[in-house]
Amino acid sequence: MKSFYTCCFYLLIAFSTVAAQNLTNNKPQYISNTFTSTRNEIFKDLNNSKISSITDTNPMKVSLQSNKTSYLLDSVITTTVDGINSNKSRFNYDSKGNRILGEYYSWDKTNNYWIYTNKFEDTFDSLGNNTLDINYEWNKTNNNWVNAFKWESSYDSINNKNLEFYYDWINNAWTLSQRIEYFYDNDGNKSNVFKYFYSQIMNNESKDVYTYDNNGKATKYTNYHWDKTFQSWSYSFKNEFKYNTEGNLTMETHYSWNNYDSIWIAGSQYEYFFDNNGNNNSWVYSNWDNSNNVFVGINKYEYIRDNNGNISQLLSYKFSTEWYLNKIGNYYFSTKDLTGIKNVTSMHISISPNPTTNEIRINGLNEQTKFSLIDYNGKLLMTRDIEDNESIKLNSLSKGIYLVRLINSEVSYVSKIIKE
């Protein structure tokens, strides 16, 4: 699991980047308000400009289409209401508009200049999927970047994320800390997420379960933790979601489980407000007041948009006896012509036989592909280049469950196989 400083970093990034591009993607993706998700998962739903979102609109991933001109967020500068610099972020993109670099700064009030704090470097496959994210911290003593953490992500043949590995930088080496598995129902909605942490072996950590309405909108997201004493799953928290008639998320309420009384207790709430064009123009974060049994406002954000619909300013308010303006974020965009980017059709990959005893064959590959075999502790057992329908011998493997990873110019694919 990421440390507390990482969660704080996510909040800073989310504030700095909620308005990157006007992209759409209708496949649901879900996030908890605990901000323990990865930075890329916090970068969601730019049309609605929400920090915590339940639609998979990712500024890190540009839709692969031709003849598209997009507005790309170059930088964000946050100031106090008096005009004093506070934070800055700047971004770079590849030729397809995928965000491959983000650098973050804070303002040195003593010397009046920007100083580095954090940065990330991202890698994408040809389908625009974010497959690798490396995060760094700035070492003020040595004036250089040092590794902080990284994650690797893989996708199945229909382009759903199905596996993530998390690593921490410990003793000058990447150390596996967590694995997350994603599962989907027949409609393509995410149904379950299982999280495992590593010490010397893999251990259950948590799981997420999703509930949908008839329109495919998530109405509830429930998180469970693994109870080591009873060796069973127990409630941790849940989020409930409400939508308007246009299908926009209008309310997100977070509850914690009180194990002693066996009841859900309200904790926090987000309310989202939209203009006549369906653009999110403000949102309010509130905490539950146990004394008066009401939600009380803590933070409020308002968006100012330019003539192109891009957010030009983010106004941040705090609540005392009334709302007061706290900080102002100024957004700077450039345009990029994304013509010539081809639509890529997902390959239909099959692995057979599965379960298997001695060998497997992989069908659906249209080019030479890197094959990797990984055990359930994340250890790489085999890697080689293969062709379509090539026989891969597994005689030397013990019985159990393994992961097959396939990577070529068009797809990054991970699937489970069973050796009997």
N, C-alpha and C positions, 0 to 999 in steps of 0.2 A: 504494500500500500504506500501511497505517496505521503510524504510528511506534510505537516501543517503549512510550511512555507509554500509548498507546491499549490495547495488549495488557494492560498492568498494570491499566488501568481496567476492562477486561472481567473480569478475575479478581475484582476487588473487587465488581463488580456481580453476578457469578455467585454469590459467597459470600453476598451480601445478599438474593438473591431466589429461591433454589431452591424455595421452598415456597409460592408464591402461591395457587394454586387447585387443586382436584381436577377436572381436565378431561381428556378423552380424545379421541384422534384416531388412527386406526390406520394412516394413511398414513406410510410411513417417511420420515425426514428425517435427514441425516447431517452430522456435524461432525468436524473434526480436533482433536486434542489440542493443536495449536499455538496455539489461541486466536486465530487470525487471522481467524476468522469474525466476522460482525457481532454486536453485542450481542444482537440479537433471536434469533439462532440459538443463542447460548449459553443463552438462557432456554428450555430445553427440558425436557420430561418431568417435570412436577411430581409426578405419582404416584410416580415412582421417585426424585425429588429428586436428579438427577445434574447435575453441571456439564457434562460432555461426554456427549451423549446421541445415540442413533440412533433415536429415535422422535419424530414430529412432534407433540408435545403442547406447545403454546406458550402460556404465560401471557399473552402479549400479545394472544391471539386467543381470545375466548369463543365456544363453539359457538352458532350461531344456532338457538335453540329456545325454545319458550314454557314458562311455568310452571316456571322454574328459579330456585332460590335458590343463590347461590354465595358462598363465602368469599373475600373480596378482601384481599390483603396490604396493610395500610396503611403499616407501617413495620418496620424492622429496626434494632435497636441492638446493637452488638457491644462487649463489654467484655473486659478481661483477667480472669484467675481471681481477682484481688484486687478486682474490681468497678470498676476504673477504665475510664471511657469510652474507646472506640477509634474506631469508625466508626458512622455512622447513615445510613439511607436512608429516604425516604418516597415514596409513590406516590399518584397520582390516576387516576380512571377515567372513561370516558364512560358514557352511559346503558345501553350494551350490555355493560359490564364490560371493555372494552378499556382497557389501561393506556396513558394518553396523556401522563403526566408522571412522571418519576423524578428526585428530587433527592438528592445525595450530600454527606455532611459528614464532616469529621474533627474530632477533639476537640483544642481548643487548651489544652494543659496549663498554660500560663503564666497565661492569663486565665480558664480554666475555663468555656468556652462552645464551642458548635458553630460551625464555620466552613464555608462552602460549598467544594466542590471541583469537582464536575461536575454536569450535568443533561442529560436528553434530553427532547424533545417529539416525540410520534408522532402520525401521522394514519392512519386506517383507512377502507377503503371499506365499502359496505353489507353485504358478505359477511364482514366481519371480517378482511380481509387488511391487513396493515401495509404501506402504500404509501409512506410518507415518514417518515424518522427524522432529526432534527437534533440534534446533540450540541454542548454548550457547555462551556467552562471558566470558572471564576471568576477574575477579575482582582483580585488582592488590593490592587494599587496604586490602581486606580480604583473598586474596589468595584462592579463590574458584570460581567454575563455577556458573553463574547465567543464568536463562532462558532469551532468546532473542525473538525468534519467532518459530512457528511450522506450519506445514501443514499436512492435512489428505487427502488422495487420494483414490478414489474408481473406480472400473472397471466393465464393463458390462459383459454379458455372453459370448461374443466373445473376451474378454480381452482387449477392448479399454478403455482407461481412459475416464470417463464421468463426474467426479465431483471432485472438490478440495475445501477444506475449509482452510483458512489462519487465524492464530491467532497471536496476539501480547501479550507479557507479560506486563500487566498493573496492578498496585496496587496489586501485588502478586497473580494474577489470569490470566488465559488465556482468552483473549477477542477476539471474532470473529471480523475480520476486512474485509475479502473479501471472496467471493464465485465465482468460475469459473465453467462454464458448457461447455462441449465439445460435438459437434455434427459431424456426419460423413455421407458421401454420400453412395450410393449403392455399390461403389467400395471399401469402407473401408477407403477412404481418409478423413482427417479432413476437414470439410466444413466451420464450424462456431465455434467461441469461444465467449461466453458472460461472461463478468466480472461485478460483483456487489460489491459495498463497503457498509459497515455498519456503521451507527452512532447509532441511536436507531431503525431505520428501514432499510430495504434493498433499495438501490438506484442503478439505472443504472450507470455504470462507463465507460466501453468500450466494444467493440466487435471486433473480428478479422474475416476476410473473406479471403478464399484461392481460388486461381485459378490454374488449372493443365493443363498440355499438354496431348497428347494422350498416352504418356508413363507413366502417373501417377506421373510425376515430377511436383513439385510446380513451377510455373513461376512467381507468384505474391502473396504477403501477404499484405493485407490492414487493417490498424487499424483505428477504428472510436471511437470518444468520445461522451458522451451524453451531448448535449447542453441543459442546464437547462432553458435557456431563451425561446428557440423555441420548447423545448420538442421533440427533434429529434436527429438523429445520424448525426454527422459531421466528415469529414475527419480529421485524425491526422497525420499519416505517412504511408508509404508503403515501402516494400522491393521487389525488382525484382531480379530473379535468372536466371543464364545461366549455361549450362552444356556442357561438351565435348562429343565426339561421344561414349565414354565409359559410359556415364551417370554420371560422376563425376561433382560435383558442382565446377565451375571455377570462378564465379563472383557473388557477392551479393551486390546490390546497394541500399542505403537507401535514401528516399526522405521525406521531410516534406511538409505539405500543407500550402501554403500561403493563408490565408482566405481573405485577403484584395484584392489581385489580382486574386484569384481563380486559382492558378497554383501550380504545384509540383516543389519544389526546391531541387536540389541534395544536399546531406549532407555528406555522407561517403560511402566508398566502401571497400569490401574485395575481393582480388584476390587470388585464390588457385592454386598451381602448383604441378604437379604429376610426378613421375618417370615412367620408362617403365613397372614397375610391378603394376602401379595404386595406389601406396602409395603417399599420400600427403607429399611432402618433404619441402614445404615452403608456407607461405602465407604473404600477404602485406596488411596493413591497411592504407587507405588514406582518407584525407578530401578534400572537394571541395573548390577550390580557386576561389572566385567570381570575382576577378580582372582579372585573366587570363583564366577563364572558363575551368579549367582542375583540375583533381584530383592530389593532392600532397601527396607523401608518408610520413607517420608519424612513423609507426612501421613495422618491418619485423621480421619474425620468421623462422628459419631453423631447421630441424629435422635431427639428426644423429641416424641411426638405427643400432642395433646389428645384428648378424647373424641369429637371430630368427625373425627378422622383428620388434622387439620392439624398441621403441624410447629410446635411452640411454642418449641423450642430447638434450636440446632445447636451441638454440642460439637466443638471443633477441637483435635486433638492433634498433637504433633510427636514424632519419634523420636530419642532419643539412645542410651543403652544400653537404654532401655525407653520405652514410650509415656508422655507426660506431657501433661496438659491445658494448652492454651495460651490459647485464647479461647472465649468463649461468645456466641452470637448469640441474641437474644430476638426472637421474631416476634409481631406484633400484627395481628389480623384484624378486619374488620367484615363483616357480611352485607349482601347486596344482592339484592333481588328483581328478577329479569330477566324478569318476565312481560311479555307483549305484544310480544316480539321475534319477528318473523316468520321462518319458513324461506324462504329465497330460492332458487329454482331457477336454476342456471347456464344462461345463454343459449347456444344452439348457433350460433356465429358462423361464417360462411364468407366468404372473399374470393376472388373470381373475376373474370376468369381469372388464374391464377397458375402459371407466368410470364405476363406481359402485355407488350403493346407500346405501347398508347395510353391505356387506362383500366382502372379496376377498379370493381366493385360489391360492397358489403358487405351481406350478408343475415343476418338473425337479430336485428336490433335492434328492441326494442319501445318505444323512446322516442328523443327527440333525443339525439345522442351527440357528444361532442367528438372529432374526428378529428385526429391529428397524424401527420406523416410525418417520419422521422428518418433521416439517412444513417448509415453504419457508423462514422463518427467521432463520433457523438453530436450532430451539428448538426441543429437543427430547421429543416426546409425548408418545411413547410406546416402550418397549423392552421386548423380551421373546424368549425362544427356541421353535422352531416349527419343525414339520415333513412334509414330502411331502404331498401335497393336503389337508393340514389342513385348516379349516375355521378360518378366522380372522375377528372378528366383528368390524365394523367401525361406528356403529349407532350413537355414541356420537360425532362424528366429524362434524364440520361445512363444508358447501360446499366449495370446493377449490382444489388447487393442493398440493400434498404431495410427499415426497420422501420415498421410501422403500429401506432400506439397508439390505443386506443379507451377512453374513460372516460365512464360515465354513473352514475346512482344505484345501479345494480345490479352493475356489473362494471368491472374494470380489465383490459384485454386488450392483449397485444402479439403480433404475428405478423410473419414475414418475407415479403417479396414480392420477386420478381425482375423487373426491367425488361430486356426484350430489345431 
